[in-house]
Amino acid sequence: MQRRVFLISLIMLIVAPLFFVGCASNQIQMENLNAPLVDLQVATHQNMPAGTMKISPNGREFFSNYFIVTANGDFAKAKYPPKRYQTRVVILGERRPYDVIVKVAVQLRNSNGNYETDHFNKGMARVISRRIQITLHKRLEHRNFIDDFRAF
């Protein structure tokens, strides 16, 4: 009997951490972005759905305005809908290469009229992260370091 309890405890110790580690992530992480921090901040600000509501004091965390998805797939500013979204983008790292995390929260209005986060939408986070990547690619494509360099 003690052997069986020991065996079950051992299996639980092995399986439990694998369950928590194996859970699907609800965010998109772009790793090893070798762009300047200013370019990352500008690309993030330009691609926030419905504009940027708040930026952290260090300029590394961005929150979008609350938005909805229209019928044609665009983003529009949310007035007071039953379901709204908010994007959070975090730039990680002290220096290049940077990692960027994109997370989109889905909030539902409850009976009191307050909003509560229901879940996170990974598909929408992927769309926003791709837009940021495209903007970064376009910014780096139009740079000419030799001709644009000013000595004085």
Backbone as CSV, one residue per row, in Angstrom:
resi,resn,N_x,N_y,N_z,CA_x,CA_y,CA_z,C_x,C_y,C_z
1,MET,0.820,-1.195,0.000,0.000,0.000,0.000,0.865,1.260,0.000
2,GLN,1.902,1.264,0.828,2.782,2.425,0.887,3.519,2.604,-0.438
3,ARG,3.825,1.484,-1.068,4.520,1.553,-2.353,3.619,2.195,-3.410
4,ARG,2.337,1.843,-3.379,1.385,2.399,-4.336,1.217,3.909,-4.114
5,VAL,1.117,4.354,-2.869,0.993,5.767,-2.545,2.250,6.511,-2.992
6,PHE,3.409,5.897,-2.760,4.661,6.511,-3.180,4.714,6.637,-4.698
7,LEU,4.285,5.606,-5.411,4.302,5.621,-6.870,3.337,6.682,-7.422
8,ILE,2.156,6.793,-6.853,1.188,7.800,-7.293,1.726,9.204,-6.999
9,SER,2.333,9.396,-5.838,2.911,10.700,-5.501,4.037,11.062,-6.464
10,LEU,4.847,10.088,-6.819,5.947,10.327,-7.743,5.427,10.720,-9.128
11,ILE,4.407,10.035,-9.581,3.810,10.353,-10.881,3.211,11.750,-10.860
12,MET,2.529,12.114,-9.782,1.935,13.445,-9.680,3.013,14.535,-9.673
13,LEU,4.133,14.271,-9.021,5.226,15.239,-9.003,5.822,15.444,-10.399
14,ILE,5.809,14.419,-11.199,6.360,14.530,-12.553,5.349,15.150,-13.508
15,VAL,4.093,14.751,-13.417,3.067,15.182,-14.363,2.592,16.614,-14.085
16,ALA,2.448,17.014,-12.837,1.904,18.341,-12.510,2.725,19.479,-13.115
17,PRO,4.049,19.507,-12.970,4.802,20.603,-13.601,4.699,20.591,-15.127
18,LEU,4.637,19.409,-15.720,4.497,19.343,-17.172,3.171,19.913,-17.630
19,PHE,2.128,19.748,-16.833,0.825,20.299,-17.181,0.861,21.820,-17.191
20,PHE,1.486,22.410,-16.176,1.525,23.863,-16.107,2.468,24.468,-17.132
21,VAL,3.570,23.814,-17.412,4.508,24.316,-18.405,3.957,24.113,-19.803
22,GLY,3.213,23.055,-20.015,2.707,22.729,-21.337,1.472,23.506,-21.749
23,CYS,0.942,24.365,-20.899,-0.248,25.134,-21.252,0.073,26.114,-22.377
24,ALA,-0.884,26.325,-23.239,-0.688,27.226,-24.370,-0.578,28.666,-23.884
25,SER,0.298,29.396,-24.511,0.490,30.798,-24.165,-0.592,31.633,-24.823
26,ASN,-0.958,32.728,-24.192,-2.001,33.591,-24.735,-1.423,34.909,-25.235
27,GLN,-0.150,34.906,-25.578,0.512,36.110,-26.060,1.435,35.753,-27.211
28,ILE,1.829,36.766,-27.950,2.790,36.585,-29.032,4.082,37.261,-28.607
29,GLN,5.191,36.550,-28.751,6.479,37.122,-28.391,7.368,37.159,-29.635
30,MET,7.809,38.360,-29.966,8.757,38.537,-31.063,10.138,38.630,-30.434
31,GLU,11.010,37.716,-30.791,12.316,37.638,-30.148,13.419,38.154,-31.049
32,ASN,14.477,38.621,-30.412,15.714,39.037,-31.081,15.494,40.076,-32.174
33,LEU,14.746,41.112,-31.855,14.556,42.215,-32.804,15.755,43.147,-32.694
34,ASN,16.492,43.257,-33.770,17.734,44.024,-33.754,17.514,45.449,-34.249
35,ALA,16.396,46.024,-33.934,16.075,47.400,-34.318,16.349,48.320,-33.130
36,PRO,16.611,49.605,-33.392,16.786,50.549,-32.283,15.508,50.671,-31.447
37,LEU,15.680,50.997,-30.185,14.549,51.122,-29.277,13.552,52.162,-29.774
38,VAL,14.043,53.268,-30.312,13.157,54.322,-30.808,12.296,53.803,-31.956
39,ASP,12.874,53.014,-32.845,12.094,52.442,-33.947,11.018,51.493,-33.431
40,LEU,11.352,50.703,-32.418,10.351,49.803,-31.822,9.212,50.601,-31.195
41,GLN,9.548,51.675,-30.507,8.517,52.490,-29.873,7.626,53.159,-30.912
42,VAL,8.215,53.681,-31.986,7.421,54.343,-33.025,6.537,53.326,-33.745
43,ALA,7.076,52.166,-34.085,6.293,51.138,-34.772,5.140,50.651,-33.901
44,THR,5.393,50.509,-32.615,4.338,50.081,-31.694,3.254,51.146,-31.601
45,HIS,3.653,52.394,-31.446,2.690,53.493,-31.334,1.835,53.623,-32.605
46,GLN,2.450,53.451,-33.768,1.729,53.577,-35.039,0.732,52.449,-35.258
47,ASN,0.981,51.287,-34.693,0.146,50.122,-34.971,-0.782,49.741,-33.831
48,MET,-0.965,50.627,-32.882,-1.921,50.350,-31.818,-3.333,50.530,-32.352
49,PRO,-4.185,49.540,-32.174,-5.564,49.674,-32.644,-6.273,50.814,-31.913
50,ALA,-6.916,51.682,-32.642,-7.677,52.822,-32.092,-6.800,53.789,-31.315
51,GLY,-5.493,53.764,-31.515,-4.600,54.716,-30.871,-4.064,54.236,-29.533
52,THR,-3.105,54.968,-29.019,-2.468,54.622,-27.747,-3.150,55.371,-26.614
53,MET,-3.553,54.628,-25.579,-4.194,55.236,-24.422,-3.150,55.647,-23.382
54,LYS,-2.149,54.786,-23.171,-1.204,55.032,-22.088,0.148,54.437,-22.456
55,ILE,1.213,55.148,-22.087,2.582,54.652,-22.247,3.246,54.745,-20.884
56,SER,3.977,53.721,-20.519,4.650,53.725,-19.219,5.717,54.817,-19.190
57,PRO,6.130,55.249,-17.999,7.134,56.314,-17.900,8.462,55.991,-18.594
58,ASN,8.843,54.705,-18.639,10.098,54.348,-19.291,9.930,54.107,-20.793
59,GLY,8.708,54.211,-21.317,8.458,54.072,-22.747,8.552,52.657,-23.256
60,ARG,8.393,51.666,-22.392,8.533,50.277,-22.802,7.227,49.487,-22.738
61,GLU,6.178,50.083,-22.202,4.889,49.396,-22.094,3.808,50.308,-22.664
62,PHE,3.066,49.774,-23.634,2.040,50.537,-24.343,0.686,49.872,-24.131
63,PHE,-0.342,50.689,-23.908,-1.713,50.207,-23.816,-2.539,50.921,-24.882
64,SER,-3.325,50.168,-25.625,-4.174,50.779,-26.645,-5.460,51.290,-26.027
65,ASN,-6.148,52.154,-26.764,-7.506,52.506,-26.383,-8.369,51.259,-26.517
66,TYR,-9.497,51.259,-25.846,-10.421,50.139,-26.000,-10.978,50.180,-27.412
67,PHE,-11.086,49.020,-28.046,-11.538,48.981,-29.427,-12.421,47.778,-29.681
68,ILE,-13.094,47.836,-30.824,-13.900,46.712,-31.308,-13.403,46.365,-32.702
69,VAL,-13.800,45.203,-33.175,-13.456,44.789,-34.526,-14.693,44.977,-35.387
70,THR,-14.543,45.740,-36.478,-15.680,46.004,-37.359,-15.925,44.817,-38.283
71,ALA,-16.985,44.900,-39.068,-17.365,43.808,-39.963,-16.305,43.534,-41.033
72,ASN,-15.594,44.572,-41.474,-14.577,44.367,-42.510,-13.202,44.057,-41.924
73,GLY,-13.095,43.839,-40.619,-11.847,43.435,-39.992,-10.974,44.562,-39.489
74,ASP,-11.434,45.807,-39.617,-10.670,46.942,-39.107,-10.957,47.132,-37.618
75,PHE,-10.166,47.991,-37.006,-10.355,48.302,-35.595,-10.986,49.679,-35.472
76,ALA,-11.945,49.811,-34.560,-12.602,51.094,-34.314,-12.654,51.320,-32.809
77,LYS,-12.609,52.576,-32.428,-12.663,52.935,-31.020,-14.001,52.495,-30.425
78,ALA,-13.957,51.915,-29.244,-15.160,51.391,-28.597,-15.803,52.463,-27.725
79,LYS,-17.097,52.634,-27.864,-17.830,53.580,-27.013,-18.242,52.880,-25.712
80,TYR,-19.206,51.962,-25.790,-19.670,51.214,-24.626,-20.289,49.890,-25.089
81,PRO,-19.510,49.081,-25.808,-20.057,47.833,-26.347,-20.094,46.725,-25.285
82,PRO,-20.808,45.651,-25.551,-20.826,44.539,-24.605,-19.501,43.770,-24.572
83,LYS,-18.721,43.874,-25.653,-17.436,43.178,-25.742,-16.416,44.140,-26.347
84,ARG,-15.291,44.322,-25.665,-14.257,45.210,-26.177,-12.882,44.565,-25.983
85,TYR,-11.894,45.133,-26.661,-10.540,44.603,-26.637,-9.566,45.704,-26.197
86,GLN,-8.430,45.277,-25.649,-7.352,46.206,-25.350,-6.024,45.485,-25.564
87,THR,-5.115,46.171,-26.252,-3.801,45.610,-26.550,-2.771,46.147,-25.575
88,ARG,-1.881,45.256,-25.155,-0.752,45.638,-24.298,0.512,45.141,-24.988
89,VAL,1.457,46.051,-25.220,2.730,45.705,-25.853,3.845,46.074,-24.891
90,VAL,4.756,45.130,-24.647,5.870,45.349,-23.729,7.170,45.084,-24.478
91,ILE,8.107,46.029,-24.382,9.436,45.885,-24.975,10.386,45.461,-23.866
92,LEU,11.014,44.300,-24.035,11.893,43.741,-23.012,13.352,43.816,-23.442
93,GLY,14.236,43.980,-22.493,15.672,43.977,-22.751,16.291,45.342,-22.509
94,GLU,17.553,45.334,-22.084,18.272,46.577,-21.831,18.824,47.171,-23.107
95,ARG,19.256,46.301,-23.991,19.851,46.737,-25.250,19.536,45.701,-26.314
96,ARG,19.965,45.983,-27.545,19.675,45.074,-28.646,20.269,43.705,-28.385
97,PRO,19.656,42.676,-28.855,18.329,42.572,-29.474,17.235,42.596,-28.412
98,TYR,16.119,43.197,-28.779,14.976,43.333,-27.881,13.961,42.232,-28.144
99,ASP,13.166,41.928,-27.144,12.009,41.049,-27.285,10.773,41.908,-27.080
100,VAL,9.732,41.621,-27.848,8.484,42.374,-27.748,7.350,41.389,-27.506
101,ILE,6.540,41.668,-26.494,5.391,40.823,-26.172,4.121,41.595,-26.508
102,VAL,3.219,40.937,-27.240,1.929,41.525,-27.607,0.833,40.651,-27.008
103,LYS,-0.086,41.290,-26.292,-1.178,40.578,-25.625,-2.467,41.366,-25.823
104,VAL,-3.538,40.698,-26.224,-4.826,41.357,-26.446,-5.849,40.769,-25.473
105,ALA,-6.351,41.632,-24.581,-7.351,41.206,-23.597,-8.751,41.414,-24.162
106,VAL,-9.608,40.419,-23.963,-11.015,40.514,-24.341,-11.806,40.763,-23.071
107,GLN,-12.516,41.877,-23.042,-13.275,42.249,-21.855,-14.764,42.220,-22.159
108,LEU,-15.526,41.658,-21.225,-16.979,41.582,-21.355,-17.631,42.434,-20.278
109,ARG,-18.732,43.076,-20.647,-19.462,43.904,-19.683,-20.384,43.008,-18.861
110,ASN,-20.324,43.153,-17.546,-21.186,42.341,-16.684,-22.497,43.068,-16.410
111,SER,-23.333,42.497,-15.575,-24.657,43.070,-15.308,-24.585,44.416,-14.571
112,ASN,-23.482,44.673,-13.886,-23.312,45.950,-13.180,-22.852,47.071,-14.118
113,GLY,-22.493,46.716,-15.343,-21.998,47.707,-16.288,-20.484,47.851,-16.275
114,ASN,-19.815,47.067,-15.441,-18.347,47.097,-15.378,-17.775,46.044,-16.319
115,TYR,-16.541,46.271,-16.753,-15.882,45.316,-17.642,-14.941,44.424,-16.854
116,GLU,-14.912,43.141,-17.250,-14.013,42.165,-16.658,-13.289,41.453,-17.785
117,THR,-12.002,41.181,-17.583,-11.236,40.448,-18.591,-11.711,39.007,-18.614
118,ASP,-12.154,38.572,-19.793,-12.670,37.220,-19.961,-11.564,36.262,-20.381
119,HIS,-10.826,36.639,-21.413,-9.733,35.814,-21.904,-8.804,36.678,-22.758
120,PHE,-7.782,36.059,-23.332,-6.839,36.765,-24.189,-6.911,36.171,-25.592
121,ASN,-6.893,37.027,-26.594,-7.054,36.613,-27.980,-5.687,36.556,-28.658
122,LYS,-5.180,35.345,-28.850,-3.853,35.165,-29.437,-3.851,35.493,-30.926
123,GLY,-4.943,35.217,-31.626,-5.025,35.510,-33.056,-4.925,36.998,-33.344
124,MET,-5.610,37.804,-32.559,-5.552,39.254,-32.745,-4.175,39.788,-32.355
125,ALA,-3.556,39.187,-31.340,-2.198,39.582,-30.961,-1.228,39.285,-32.099
126,ARG,-1.450,38.191,-32.797,-0.597,37.836,-33.942,-0.745,38.870,-35.063
127,VAL,-1.967,39.307,-35.331,-2.205,40.320,-36.376,-1.476,41.617,-36.028
128,ILE,-1.579,42.062,-34.795,-0.945,43.315,-34.381,0.574,43.179,-34.407
129,SER,1.091,42.025,-33.972,2.545,41.835,-33.995,3.080,41.814,-35.426
130,ARG,2.323,41.245,-36.348,2.752,41.262,-37.760,2.761,42.676,-38.311
131,ARG,1.788,43.475,-37.921,1.767,44.882,-38.371,2.986,45.632,-37.839
132,ILE,3.365,45.364,-36.605,4.557,45.998,-36.035,5.801,45.560,-36.804
133,GLN,5.891,44.271,-37.110,7.041,43.765,-37.855,7.128,44.378,-39.250
134,ILE,6.005,44.519,-39.922,5.991,45.119,-41.263,6.443,46.574,-41.195
135,THR,5.963,47.309,-40.202,6.369,48.703,-40.041,7.868,48.807,-39.765
136,LEU,8.394,47.924,-38.924,9.835,47.925,-38.650,10.630,47.634,-39.915
137,HIS,10.161,46.688,-40.688,10.859,46.324,-41.926,10.875,47.505,-42.899
138,LYS,9.758,48.208,-43.015,9.693,49.361,-43.913,10.588,50.497,-43.428
139,ARG,10.653,50.701,-42.117,11.504,51.770,-41.578,12.976,51.477,-41.843
140,LEU,13.384,50.229,-41.642,14.787,49.876,-41.839,15.159,49.829,-43.312
141,GLU,14.181,49.567,-44.170,14.421,49.459,-45.607,14.784,50.811,-46.215
142,HIS,14.236,51.894,-45.693,14.426,53.218,-46.275,15.580,53.994,-45.651
143,ARG,16.418,53.325,-44.914,17.548,54.002,-44.295,18.768,53.912,-45.195
144,ASN,19.491,55.008,-45.279,20.735,55.052,-46.015,21.753,55.706,-45.091
145,PHE,22.563,54.881,-44.440,23.458,55.381,-43.406,24.566,56.278,-43.967
146,ILE,25.021,56.016,-45.150,26.126,56.796,-45.702,25.643,58.164,-46.171
147,ASP,24.569,58.193,-46.958,24.079,59.457,-47.486,23.399,60.320,-46.433
148,ASP,22.810,59.705,-45.419,22.085,60.466,-44.406,22.973,60.896,-43.243
149,PHE,24.218,60.473,-43.250,25.111,60.819,-42.147,25.544,62.281,-42.241
150,ARG,25.404,62.994,-41.127,25.830,64.385,-41.067,26.973,64.499,-40.056
151,ALA,28.087,64.972,-40.509,29.247,65.071,-39.623,29.076,66.177,-38.600
152,PHE,28.442,67.265,-39.002,28.280,68.397,-38.095,26.851,68.818,-38.038
